[in-house]
Amino acid sequence: MDAAQPLIYVHDFHMQFGAKKVIEGLSFDVARGETFGFLGSNGSGKTTTIRALLGIYRPTAGTLEINGKVFSDDYGARLGYLPEERGLYKKESVLDVMSYFGRLKGLSKQDAVEYSRQFLERVDLSDKADVRVDKLSGGEQQKVQLGVTIMNEPELLILDEPTKGFDPVNRRLLMDIIEERKEAGATVMMVTHQMEEVERLCDRIILLKNGRAEAYGTIAEVQNQFGGRTIRLKYSGVLPRSPHYAVVLQETNYAELSLEDSADEAEVLKELVLAGVVVRGFVAAKRSLEDIFIQVYGEAGGAQDGTATPAARGLRRKGR
Ligand SMILES: Nc1ncnc2c1ncn2[C@@H]1O[C@H](COP(=O)(O)OP(=O)(O)OP(=O)(O)O)[C@@H](O)[C@H]1O
């Protein structure tokens, strides 16, 4: 195994269903040990890409490899896959289902039962060990499924919306569990619509749009690509024109400025004061991923023509 070789490698991937082109030349890779956020609006092709990577779909064109090979059972790394469509045997007890999958994944019966009991305790389901799966709530079933997914300590975890449908407390618990796998050295590729999960867990991300990568890189790189730094300004006076920023939102005595890459916050403040602006509040912040997501998929261009996107309005509300 070549440690420098990415664990997941996708190059010029195309996927078409009938006349419908879903993916049109997608390329990315996932390095060993990194947590990779696979992001995109509903229907943008995330699940399709995962299915092609795992050999469930045959790609129309392109290369999709895990560990240097097209996926097959002996591709050479332990995989934990949490599919979008959850599927557990519903009429069996939780413990029976978990230990059955444990055996399938190569654990001894004793280890599978022990692991299952420990996991159920961790996710506050000890009292449900002997309950039939179909008597559990949706969130409880999902916890069990995540337990099954990680039970053989996978080196590669592919998680399709792992925290979908969870309340905030359980979402945090699930993120803790994923983070532990990451800290244990696992490579994680996860689909999520929760930007706070991305900011907490992901080393790099990709944003899929129209079958291609709209953005790809570390969170900081993507933030920079979309006008990295913003200043929220409370002021009176008239804002001078400046090569160092663009005004993306303006109201009475309040503005948001998007800084140019080379601009320095302190210099911008000095520039404002020298121009006679009375500065009452000056907060420098990175653009949130949620704001970027809405710009890419929602009211694209809204922030550029000076009208506020909902996210920009939210940013402003929080900042004031
Ligand atoms: N087997 C299939 N046959 C025809 N069309 C399909 C098939 N699988 C997926 N699609 C289409 O491909 C597009 C992408 O679907 P996909 O499930 O990959 O999106 P997604 O990004 O995972 O969405 P979501 O965030 O809603 O889960 C959709 O328009 C979907 O209808």
The ligand as a Gaussian input file, in Angstrom:
#p B3LYP/6-31G(d) Opt

LIG

0 1
 N      -30.953000       4.653000     -11.057000
 C      -31.290000       5.851000     -11.503000
 N      -32.029000       6.011000     -12.633000
 C      -32.341000       7.235000     -13.099000
 N      -31.991000       8.389000     -12.489000
 C      -31.267000       8.302000     -11.361000
 C      -30.879000       7.039000     -10.803000
 N      -30.147000       7.259000      -9.669000
 C      -30.109000       8.610000      -9.533000
 N      -30.771000       9.228000     -10.538000
 C      -30.911000      10.671000     -10.736000
 O      -29.641000      11.265000     -10.607000
 C      -29.759000      12.534000      -9.966000
 C      -28.795000      12.581000      -8.798000
 O      -29.308000      11.729000      -7.770000
 P      -28.472000      11.460000      -6.437000
 O      -29.293000      10.533000      -5.594000
 O      -27.104000      11.044000      -6.786000
 O      -28.450000      12.919000      -5.796000
 P      -27.891000      13.395000      -4.376000
 O      -26.915000      14.470000      -4.643000
 O      -27.409000      12.221000      -3.581000
 O      -29.218000      14.018000      -3.739000
 P      -29.789000      14.150000      -2.222000
 O      -28.986000      15.221000      -1.533000
 O      -31.190000      14.590000      -2.458000
 O      -29.680000      12.806000      -1.562000
 C      -31.219000      12.707000      -9.580000
 O      -31.824000      13.546000     -10.530000
 C      -31.774000      11.311000      -9.649000
 O      -33.115000      11.306000     -10.007000

